[in-house]
Amino acid sequence: MPPEAMRDGKPVRYMKSLNQVEPRHLISELPHMILESGAYYIDKRLIATGTTDGIIIAADDVDIDLKNMSIMGRPGSTNSSGIVVAGDVRNVSIHDGTIGGWNGWGIDGINMAGCKLRRLEVKGCGKGGVRVGGDSELALCRVADCQGVGIEVGADCFVRDCRSVRNRIVGIMVGGSSSVRECSVHSTQGEGIKCAGSAVVKECVAIDNHINGIAVDTGCCVIGNNCIGNGHGETNGAGIVAIGRGNRIENNNVVGNNIGVRVSGSGNRIQNNHMLDSNIGFKDEGNHNLVVRNSAGGAGIPFETSADSSNGDIVLQPSGNFVVSNSWANFVIGN
Protein backbone atom coordinates (compact mmCIF):
# COMPACT_ATOMS: atom_id res chain seq x y z
CA MET A 1 0.00 0.00 0.00
CA PRO A 2 1.52 3.36 -0.95
CA PRO A 3 2.19 5.76 1.94
CA GLU A 4 -0.15 8.40 0.50
CA ALA A 5 -3.07 5.99 0.89
CA MET A 6 -2.96 6.42 4.69
CA ARG A 7 -3.26 9.49 6.87
CA ASP A 8 -3.08 9.37 10.69
CA GLY A 9 -3.44 5.64 10.48
CA LYS A 10 -6.67 5.79 8.46
CA PRO A 11 -7.31 5.18 4.76
CA VAL A 12 -7.60 8.34 2.69
CA ARG A 13 -10.91 8.71 0.88
CA TYR A 14 -10.35 9.01 -2.87
CA MET A 15 -13.99 8.96 -3.95
CA LYS A 16 -15.30 12.27 -5.24
CA SER A 17 -18.79 13.60 -4.62
CA LEU A 18 -21.24 13.89 -7.51
CA ASN A 19 -20.84 17.65 -7.50
CA GLN A 20 -17.07 17.25 -7.78
CA VAL A 21 -17.44 14.90 -10.76
CA GLU A 22 -20.24 16.87 -12.44
CA PRO A 23 -21.14 20.12 -10.70
CA ARG A 24 -24.92 20.57 -10.62
CA HIS A 25 -27.12 23.39 -9.43
CA LEU A 26 -30.28 22.82 -7.40
CA ILE A 27 -33.48 24.59 -8.43
CA SER A 28 -35.31 24.83 -5.12
CA GLU A 29 -38.22 27.13 -5.96
CA LEU A 30 -40.12 28.87 -8.74
CA PRO A 31 -39.58 31.14 -10.55
CA HIS A 32 -35.95 30.41 -11.37
CA MET A 33 -33.75 32.13 -13.95
CA ILE A 34 -30.86 30.19 -15.54
CA LEU A 35 -28.16 32.59 -16.73
CA GLU A 36 -25.16 30.26 -16.92
CA SER A 37 -24.41 27.04 -18.78
CA GLY A 38 -24.37 23.90 -16.67
CA ALA A 39 -26.39 21.07 -15.16
CA TYR A 40 -29.47 21.81 -13.04
CA TYR A 41 -31.92 19.63 -11.16
CA ILE A 42 -34.89 19.65 -8.82
CA ASP A 43 -35.31 17.36 -5.83
CA LYS A 44 -38.98 17.92 -5.00
CA ARG A 45 -42.30 18.87 -6.58
CA LEU A 46 -42.27 22.57 -7.43
CA ILE A 47 -45.47 24.62 -7.65
CA ALA A 48 -45.72 28.14 -9.02
CA THR A 49 -46.31 30.73 -6.33
CA GLY A 50 -47.00 33.70 -8.60
CA THR A 51 -48.11 34.48 -12.13
CA THR A 52 -44.69 34.33 -13.81
CA ASP A 53 -43.08 31.55 -15.84
CA GLY A 54 -41.59 28.68 -13.86
CA ILE A 55 -38.02 28.24 -15.18
CA ILE A 56 -36.52 30.73 -17.62
CA ILE A 57 -33.46 29.58 -19.60
CA ALA A 58 -31.22 32.34 -20.91
CA ALA A 59 -27.98 30.42 -21.59
CA ASP A 60 -26.68 27.84 -24.03
CA ASP A 61 -25.56 24.34 -22.98
CA VAL A 62 -28.04 23.69 -20.17
CA ASP A 63 -29.19 20.33 -18.81
CA ILE A 64 -32.26 20.15 -16.56
CA ASP A 65 -32.93 16.88 -14.76
CA LEU A 66 -36.41 16.81 -13.22
CA LYS A 67 -35.51 13.58 -11.38
CA ASN A 68 -39.02 12.16 -11.85
CA MET A 69 -40.50 15.16 -10.02
CA SER A 70 -42.96 17.74 -11.37
CA ILE A 71 -43.18 21.45 -12.12
CA MET A 72 -46.78 22.53 -11.72
CA GLY A 73 -48.53 25.75 -12.65
CA ARG A 74 -50.92 27.77 -10.59
CA PRO A 75 -54.57 28.26 -11.58
CA GLY A 76 -55.11 31.81 -12.83
CA SER A 77 -51.47 32.39 -13.79
CA THR A 78 -52.31 34.03 -17.12
CA ASN A 79 -50.07 33.00 -20.04
CA SER A 80 -47.30 31.72 -17.80
CA SER A 81 -45.42 28.63 -18.96
CA GLY A 82 -43.56 25.89 -17.13
CA ILE A 83 -40.18 26.23 -18.83
CA VAL A 84 -39.45 29.15 -21.16
CA VAL A 85 -36.40 29.80 -23.31
CA ALA A 86 -35.48 33.47 -23.60
CA GLY A 87 -33.83 34.42 -26.88
CA ASP A 88 -31.90 32.30 -29.36
CA VAL A 89 -30.59 29.56 -27.11
CA ARG A 90 -28.94 26.30 -28.24
CA ASN A 91 -28.17 22.88 -26.83
CA VAL A 92 -30.68 22.55 -24.00
CA SER A 93 -31.65 19.16 -22.57
CA ILE A 94 -34.74 18.65 -20.37
CA HIS A 95 -35.62 15.18 -19.16
CA ASP A 96 -37.25 12.77 -16.69
CA GLY A 97 -40.22 14.49 -15.14
CA THR A 98 -43.67 16.07 -15.40
CA ILE A 99 -44.76 19.59 -16.34
CA GLY A 100 -48.43 20.40 -15.99
CA GLY A 101 -51.22 22.83 -15.22
CA TRP A 102 -49.70 25.93 -16.83
CA ASN A 103 -51.98 28.39 -18.63
CA GLY A 104 -49.32 28.99 -21.29
CA TRP A 105 -47.10 26.21 -22.67
CA GLY A 106 -45.58 23.36 -20.76
CA ILE A 107 -42.27 24.05 -22.54
CA ASP A 108 -42.02 27.14 -24.73
CA GLY A 109 -38.78 27.11 -26.66
CA ILE A 110 -39.81 28.24 -30.12
CA ASN A 111 -36.41 29.96 -30.59
CA MET A 112 -34.46 27.11 -28.98
CA ALA A 113 -32.49 25.10 -31.54
CA GLY A 114 -30.58 21.87 -31.08
CA CYS A 115 -32.41 20.80 -27.94
CA LYS A 116 -33.23 17.34 -26.57
CA LEU A 117 -36.38 16.47 -24.64
CA ARG A 118 -36.60 12.96 -23.20
CA ARG A 119 -38.93 11.02 -20.92
CA LEU A 120 -41.25 13.91 -20.16
CA GLU A 121 -44.97 14.08 -19.41
CA VAL A 122 -46.63 17.39 -20.23
CA LYS A 123 -50.31 17.72 -19.39
CA GLY A 124 -53.19 20.13 -18.96
CA CYS A 125 -51.57 23.28 -20.33
CA GLY A 126 -53.60 26.15 -21.75
CA LYS A 127 -51.76 27.21 -24.91
CA GLY A 128 -50.05 23.94 -25.80
CA GLY A 129 -47.74 21.21 -24.62
CA VAL A 130 -44.24 21.56 -26.09
CA ARG A 131 -42.81 23.75 -28.83
CA VAL A 132 -39.14 23.93 -29.78
CA GLY A 133 -37.08 25.19 -32.70
CA GLY A 134 -35.23 23.33 -35.42
CA ASP A 135 -32.55 20.64 -35.23
CA SER A 136 -34.10 19.22 -32.07
CA GLU A 137 -34.96 15.73 -30.83
CA LEU A 138 -37.91 14.51 -28.76
CA ALA A 139 -38.11 10.96 -27.46
CA LEU A 140 -40.37 9.06 -25.08
CA CYS A 141 -42.51 12.09 -24.26
CA ARG A 142 -46.26 12.07 -23.54
CA VAL A 143 -48.36 15.20 -24.01
CA ALA A 144 -52.03 15.14 -22.99
CA ASP A 145 -55.07 17.39 -22.55
CA CYS A 146 -53.50 20.64 -23.77
CA GLN A 147 -55.65 23.30 -25.40
CA GLY A 148 -53.32 24.03 -28.34
CA VAL A 149 -50.79 21.91 -30.21
CA GLY A 150 -49.47 18.93 -28.30
CA ILE A 151 -45.94 18.81 -29.78
CA GLU A 152 -44.67 21.46 -32.20
CA VAL A 153 -41.13 21.40 -33.60
CA GLY A 154 -39.26 23.33 -36.27
CA ALA A 155 -37.36 22.04 -39.29
CA ASP A 156 -34.86 19.16 -39.30
CA CYS A 157 -36.21 17.59 -36.11
CA PHE A 158 -36.61 13.98 -34.98
CA VAL A 159 -39.67 12.94 -32.96
CA ARG A 160 -39.80 9.30 -31.89
CA ASP A 161 -41.74 7.15 -29.44
CA CYS A 162 -43.89 10.08 -28.36
CA ARG A 163 -47.59 10.10 -27.41
CA SER A 164 -50.19 12.80 -27.96
CA VAL A 165 -53.57 12.30 -26.32
CA ARG A 166 -56.65 14.57 -26.42
CA ASN A 167 -54.84 17.73 -27.44
CA ARG A 168 -56.95 20.37 -29.12
CA ILE A 169 -55.48 21.68 -32.39
CA VAL A 170 -52.79 19.28 -33.67
CA GLY A 171 -51.27 16.30 -31.90
CA ILE A 172 -47.76 16.44 -33.43
CA MET A 173 -46.75 19.20 -35.86
CA VAL A 174 -43.28 19.20 -37.46
CA GLY A 175 -41.38 21.52 -39.75
CA GLY A 176 -39.74 20.60 -43.02
CA SER A 177 -37.23 17.75 -43.36
CA SER A 178 -38.30 16.27 -40.03
CA SER A 179 -38.96 12.66 -39.05
CA VAL A 180 -41.83 11.29 -36.95
CA ARG A 181 -41.39 7.62 -36.06
CA GLU A 182 -43.21 5.14 -33.85
CA CYS A 183 -45.44 7.81 -32.32
CA SER A 184 -49.14 7.58 -31.44
CA VAL A 185 -51.72 10.35 -31.64
CA HIS A 186 -55.20 9.85 -30.20
CA SER A 187 -58.39 11.94 -30.09
CA THR A 188 -57.10 15.30 -31.32
CA GLN A 189 -59.86 17.78 -32.11
CA GLY A 190 -57.87 18.88 -35.16
CA GLU A 191 -55.26 16.86 -37.05
CA GLY A 192 -53.26 14.02 -35.57
CA ILE A 193 -49.85 14.40 -37.24
CA LYS A 194 -49.17 17.40 -39.51
CA CYS A 195 -45.96 17.76 -41.50
CA ALA A 196 -44.37 20.41 -43.67
CA GLY A 197 -42.42 19.39 -46.78
CA SER A 198 -39.78 16.66 -47.06
CA ALA A 199 -40.83 14.93 -43.85
CA VAL A 200 -41.03 11.22 -43.00
CA VAL A 201 -43.89 9.66 -41.00
CA LYS A 202 -43.20 6.01 -40.34
CA GLU A 203 -44.77 3.30 -38.17
CA CYS A 204 -47.04 5.69 -36.30
CA VAL A 205 -50.58 5.19 -34.97
CA ALA A 206 -53.29 7.83 -35.52
CA ILE A 207 -56.67 7.04 -33.96
CA ASP A 208 -59.93 9.02 -33.69
CA ASN A 209 -58.54 12.39 -34.72
CA HIS A 210 -61.29 14.81 -35.68
CA ILE A 211 -60.00 16.14 -39.05
CA ASN A 212 -57.13 14.04 -40.46
CA GLY A 213 -55.02 11.27 -38.99
CA ILE A 214 -51.84 12.19 -40.90
CA ALA A 215 -51.53 15.27 -43.13
CA VAL A 216 -48.46 16.02 -45.25
CA ASP A 217 -47.44 18.71 -47.71
CA THR A 218 -44.82 18.12 -50.42
CA GLY A 219 -42.08 15.54 -50.91
CA CYS A 220 -42.99 13.45 -47.86
CA CYS A 221 -42.90 9.71 -47.15
CA VAL A 222 -45.83 8.20 -45.22
CA ILE A 223 -44.93 4.56 -44.70
CA GLY A 224 -46.22 1.71 -42.55
CA ASN A 225 -48.66 3.65 -40.38
CA ASN A 226 -51.91 2.53 -38.74
CA CYS A 227 -54.74 5.09 -39.14
CA ILE A 228 -58.05 4.19 -37.51
CA GLY A 229 -61.30 6.17 -37.19
CA ASN A 230 -60.05 9.58 -38.33
CA GLY A 231 -61.69 12.41 -40.25
CA HIS A 232 -65.29 12.04 -39.15
CA GLY A 233 -65.56 15.67 -38.08
CA GLU A 234 -64.76 17.09 -41.54
CA THR A 235 -66.33 16.53 -44.97
CA ASN A 236 -62.95 15.74 -46.55
CA GLY A 237 -61.34 14.40 -43.39
CA ALA A 238 -59.14 11.35 -43.99
CA GLY A 239 -56.87 8.80 -42.42
CA ILE A 240 -54.04 10.13 -44.60
CA VAL A 241 -54.11 13.29 -46.72
CA ALA A 242 -51.40 14.67 -49.03
CA ILE A 243 -52.01 18.17 -50.35
CA GLY A 244 -48.73 18.67 -52.19
CA ARG A 245 -46.58 17.08 -54.85
CA GLY A 246 -44.11 14.21 -54.87
CA ASN A 247 -45.27 12.24 -51.81
CA ARG A 248 -44.95 8.49 -51.28
CA ILE A 249 -47.84 6.88 -49.39
CA GLU A 250 -47.05 3.20 -48.97
CA ASN A 251 -47.85 0.15 -46.86
CA ASN A 252 -50.32 1.87 -44.58
CA ASN A 253 -53.29 0.23 -42.83
CA VAL A 254 -56.22 2.64 -43.02
CA VAL A 255 -59.46 1.46 -41.39
CA GLY A 256 -62.77 3.10 -40.43
CA ASN A 257 -61.92 6.63 -41.53
CA ASN A 258 -64.23 9.07 -43.31
CA ILE A 259 -61.91 8.87 -46.34
CA GLY A 260 -59.10 6.37 -46.23
CA VAL A 261 -56.42 8.14 -48.29
CA ARG A 262 -56.95 11.48 -50.06
CA VAL A 263 -54.49 13.24 -52.38
CA SER A 264 -55.00 16.64 -53.96
CA GLY A 265 -51.60 17.31 -55.51
CA SER A 266 -49.70 15.76 -58.39
CA GLY A 267 -46.81 13.36 -58.90
CA ASN A 268 -47.65 11.32 -55.80
CA ARG A 269 -47.15 7.55 -55.53
CA ILE A 270 -49.85 5.66 -53.63
CA GLN A 271 -48.96 1.99 -53.31
CA ASN A 272 -49.65 -1.11 -51.22
CA ASN A 273 -52.13 0.54 -48.85
CA HIS A 274 -55.05 -1.32 -47.30
CA MET A 275 -58.18 0.87 -46.94
CA LEU A 276 -61.17 -0.69 -45.21
CA ASP A 277 -64.58 0.44 -43.90
CA SER A 278 -64.32 4.08 -44.98
CA ASN A 279 -66.98 6.14 -46.76
CA ILE A 280 -64.46 6.50 -49.58
CA GLY A 281 -61.46 4.20 -49.59
CA PHE A 282 -59.19 6.26 -51.85
CA LYS A 283 -59.87 9.72 -53.32
CA ASP A 284 -57.68 11.39 -55.96
CA GLU A 285 -58.45 15.09 -56.37
CA GLY A 286 -55.19 15.78 -58.19
CA ASN A 287 -53.51 14.66 -61.39
CA HIS A 288 -50.52 12.71 -62.66
CA ASN A 289 -50.47 10.50 -59.58
CA LEU A 290 -49.52 6.81 -59.62
CA VAL A 291 -52.04 4.56 -57.84
CA VAL A 292 -51.08 0.87 -57.77
CA ARG A 293 -51.35 -2.31 -55.70
CA ASN A 294 -53.81 -0.95 -53.16
CA SER A 295 -56.80 -2.74 -51.66
CA ALA A 296 -60.10 -1.27 -50.50
CA GLY A 297 -63.28 -2.77 -49.16
CA GLY A 298 -66.38 -2.18 -47.09
CA ALA A 299 -66.60 1.33 -48.52
CA GLY A 300 -69.37 3.12 -50.32
CA ILE A 301 -66.82 4.11 -52.99
CA PRO A 302 -63.67 1.95 -52.80
CA PHE A 303 -61.68 4.00 -55.35
CA GLU A 304 -62.47 7.50 -56.55
CA THR A 305 -59.67 7.91 -59.08
CA SER A 306 -58.72 10.75 -61.41
CA ALA A 307 -58.70 10.33 -65.19
CA ASP A 308 -55.55 12.46 -65.21
CA SER A 309 -53.64 10.01 -63.02
CA SER A 310 -52.02 6.64 -63.75
CA ASN A 311 -54.12 3.98 -62.06
CA GLY A 312 -53.56 0.25 -61.95
CA ASP A 313 -56.54 -1.85 -63.05
CA ILE A 314 -59.25 -2.17 -60.40
CA VAL A 315 -60.06 -5.84 -59.83
CA LEU A 316 -63.45 -6.37 -58.20
CA GLN A 317 -63.70 -8.86 -55.36
CA PRO A 318 -61.43 -11.67 -56.53
CA SER A 319 -62.37 -15.02 -55.04
CA GLY A 320 -60.59 -18.29 -54.45
CA ASN A 321 -57.26 -18.75 -56.14
CA PHE A 322 -57.07 -15.93 -58.63
CA VAL A 323 -54.58 -14.76 -61.23
CA VAL A 324 -54.36 -11.27 -62.71
CA SER A 325 -52.38 -10.26 -65.72
CA ASN A 326 -51.57 -6.80 -64.36
CA SER A 327 -49.16 -6.92 -61.44
CA TRP A 328 -49.95 -3.26 -60.69
CA ALA A 329 -53.66 -3.87 -60.11
CA ASN A 330 -55.71 -2.43 -57.26
CA PHE A 331 -58.25 -4.65 -55.56
CA VAL A 332 -61.74 -4.21 -54.20
CA ILE A 333 -62.35 -6.84 -51.55
CA GLY A 334 -65.55 -7.94 -49.84
CA ASN A 335 -66.76 -6.75 -46.46
Summary of the structure (lengths in Angstrom):
residues: 335
radius of gyration: 25.0
end to end distance: 81.6
largest distance: 94.1
contacts: 1321
relative contact order: 0.06
helix: 2%
strand: 47%
